Amino acid sequence: MSDYTECMKPWMSGGGADRKLRFCTGAKLCSGKADNEAAAKQLCLSEPPKKQATSAGGKAPGPCATNMATLAACAIRKIDWDAITQETFEEHLVKVLQECSCRPKKVKTAPAPVVTFPNPSNPVRPHWSRI
């Protein structure tokens, strides 16, 4: 184990309201930035608080879908079923998926496969969203 880790052990134990200050104080002492505990505490108290860390992958925390089930549920909620047509299906779906997954707004897409919709005047069965 490194000298720094050994030095930090007593500063890392326990919880409580002063845990962050204890850890910072130990880090200042063990790294050599402060000569004594009082100077280390003063350095820690004078530093502005760090920004909150982002979630894994560097993505901003928020309502972004991270798994397929959540993404699908979000997309189904956001699709405007009354306004969508065969011609606008791909564009609308891409837009909705981007909103739900927090992807960049400009995405290159391959040509979409032809999707055929049933004739609205002669439906085979009611659409599942209308049941």
C-alpha positions in Angstrom: 0.0 0.0 0.0 1.2 3.5 -0.8 2.4 5.9 1.8 -0.5 8.3 0.9 -3.1 5.5 1.4 -1.6 4.5 4.8 -1.6 8.2 5.8 -5.3 8.6 4.8 -6.6 5.6 6.7 -7.5 7.3 10.0 -9.0 10.3 8.1 -11.3 8.0 6.1 -12.9 6.1 8.9 -16.4 6.8 10.3 -19.3 8.9 9.2 -21.0 11.9 10.5 -21.5 15.5 9.5 -17.8 16.3 9.5 -16.8 13.4 7.3 -16.0 15.5 4.2 -14.0 18.0 6.3 -12.1 15.2 7.9 -11.3 13.6 4.5 -10.2 16.9 3.1 -8.0 17.7 6.1 -6.3 14.3 5.8 -5.8 14.8 2.1 -4.1 18.1 2.6 -1.9 16.7 5.3 -1.0 13.5 3.5 -0.3 15.2 0.2 2.0 17.7 1.9 -0.1 20.8 1.0 -0.5 21.6 4.7 2.0 21.3 7.6 -0.5 20.8 10.5 -4.2 20.0 11.0 -5.2 23.6 11.6 -3.7 24.7 8.3 -5.2 21.8 6.5 -8.7 22.6 7.9 -8.3 26.3 6.9 -7.4 25.2 3.3 -10.4 22.9 3.1 -12.8 25.6 4.5 -11.4 28.2 2.1 -11.9 26.1 -1.1 -15.1 26.5 -3.0 -17.2 23.3 -3.1 -16.6 21.1 -6.1 -19.3 20.7 -8.8 -21.5 17.7 -8.3 -20.1 14.7 -10.2 -22.0 13.5 -13.3 -23.3 10.0 -13.6 -21.3 7.1 -15.2 -20.1 7.8 -18.7 -19.9 11.6 -18.2 -23.6 12.0 -19.0 -25.5 14.7 -17.3 -27.8 13.4 -14.6 -31.4 13.8 -15.4 -34.5 12.1 -16.9 -32.7 10.4 -19.7 -33.6 6.8 -20.4 -30.7 4.4 -19.8 -32.3 1.0 -20.5 -34.4 -0.3 -23.4 -37.6 -0.8 -21.4 -37.5 2.8 -20.1 -36.6 4.2 -23.5 -39.5 2.3 -25.2 -42.0 3.4 -22.5 -40.8 7.0 -22.9 -41.0 6.9 -26.7 -44.5 5.4 -26.7 -45.7 8.2 -24.3 -44.2 10.9 -26.5 -45.3 9.7 -30.0 -48.2 11.7 -31.3 -50.3 8.8 -32.6 -52.9 11.1 -34.2 -50.4 13.1 -36.3 -48.0 10.4 -37.4 -48.1 9.2 -41.0 -46.1 6.7 -43.1 -44.1 9.6 -44.5 -43.3 11.2 -41.1 -42.8 7.9 -39.1 -39.0 7.7 -39.2 -38.4 11.4 -38.6 -40.9 11.4 -35.7 -39.5 8.2 -34.1 -35.9 9.4 -34.3 -36.9 12.8 -32.7 -38.8 11.0 -29.9 -35.9 8.5 -29.2 -33.4 11.4 -29.1 -35.5 13.2 -26.5 -35.9 10.1 -24.4 -32.2 9.1 -24.6 -30.6 12.5 -24.4 -28.7 11.9 -27.6 -27.4 14.8 -29.7 -30.0 16.3 -31.9 -28.1 15.7 -35.2 -27.9 12.0 -36.0 -27.0 10.5 -39.3 -29.5 7.8 -40.2 -29.5 5.1 -42.8 -32.4 5.0 -45.2 -35.4 3.6 -43.4 -37.0 0.4 -44.5 -40.4 0.9 -46.0 -43.1 0.6 -43.4 -46.6 -0.1 -44.5 -49.5 1.0 -42.4 -53.0 -0.6 -42.7 -55.6 1.3 -44.6 -57.3 3.6 -42.0 -60.6 3.3 -43.7 -60.6 -0.5 -43.5 -58.7 -1.4 -40.2 -58.0 -5.0 -39.6 -58.4 -4.5 -35.9 -58.3 -1.5 -33.5 -54.9 0.0 -32.9 -53.5 -1.2 -29.5 -53.1 2.4 -28.3 -56.9 3.0 -28.7 -58.0 -0.2 -26.8 
